[in-house]
Amino acid sequence: MASNSSSIRQQNPISSEHIQFSIWNTFKHHIPRFLITILVDVILPLVLYFSLQKRIKSIYALLIAGIPPLIMVIIKGILSRTFDALGFLVFIAFLISAIVALITHNPIVLLLEKSIITGILSIIFALTLIPLQCCQYYFHIRPLAYYFYQDLVPIKRHEVGLPDHIFEYEGHDDEHSIIKLSYKQEVAQVYEWFYTHCSSFRSTCYIITSIWSIGFLLEFLGRFTLILVRLSINNIVIYGHVILSSITIIMILLTIICIAKERQQTLRFIEQWKNDHLNIEQQQQQQQQQE
């Protein structure tokens, strides 16, 4: 085992090259998916709703407007085996609003339901900020931003300069244990290591989750205020989406700033960690070989 582990370390020497973080290189791969998501999940439902509500009842227009996000959820689930959270949220919002409006025959309730959904999201984000120490042996609930990192900013070991052997499991200390790791498994292991060892990454996860929790709460209060002042339904729909879009843009910008700052701190931490741990480990191996 020891010889295999040593060979892996020799095959994967510690790189002295300084790893640079680029916001553009990190997010450029997600721009097409982001634009398609915004088009299908936000713009297209609005266009369908305002086009159809002039010809049919608003309730039926809402049901039809919720179809594109549902199709996006199904396509992503089948083709890429990923979950489109935004599309699912928009579809559920339209579906719940239409069902409640059908039951109550009150179109104002339809708009209130969307506000309630963002309020619930705010609560969900906030709940993940609470550390559940009593349950740590059964499951780990971490800030939602931790899981968003893995989906939106996937990163592999070599991209941050982490050596392969620090992810080896006991009983699998051989070359094949590294090769068999899937892309998602490797990303999950990298972020697990970040969360365990790097305090700046943990803090950023809490900060980003708090930003989105507060943002959803503000959207809920803003849309609820529009309903209380008794604007027309069309004005509430328009202003509601303006509020949602504005708050979402602000939250995204703040999130990008937090990620950029965090990644710079994390890369510095990794360099320091390698100097403190891996170099000492190599010196010990060299001494053992000399003996």
Buried (B, 14 or more C-beta within 10 A) or exposed (E): EEEBBBEBBEEBEBEEEEBEBEEEEBBEEBEEBBEEBBEBBBEBBEEBBBEBBEEEEBBBBBBBBBBBBBBBBEEBBEEEEEEBBBBBBBBBBBBBBBBBBBEEEEBEBBBBBBBBBBBEBBEBBBEBBEEEEEEEEEEEBBBBBBBBBBEBBBBEBEBBBBBBBBBBEEEEBBEEBBEEBEEEEBBBBBBBBBBEBBEBBBBBBBBBBBBBBBBBBBBBBBBBEBBEEEBEBEEBBBBBBEBBEBBBEEBBEBBBEBBBBBBEBBBBBBBEBBEEEBEEBBEEBEEEEEE
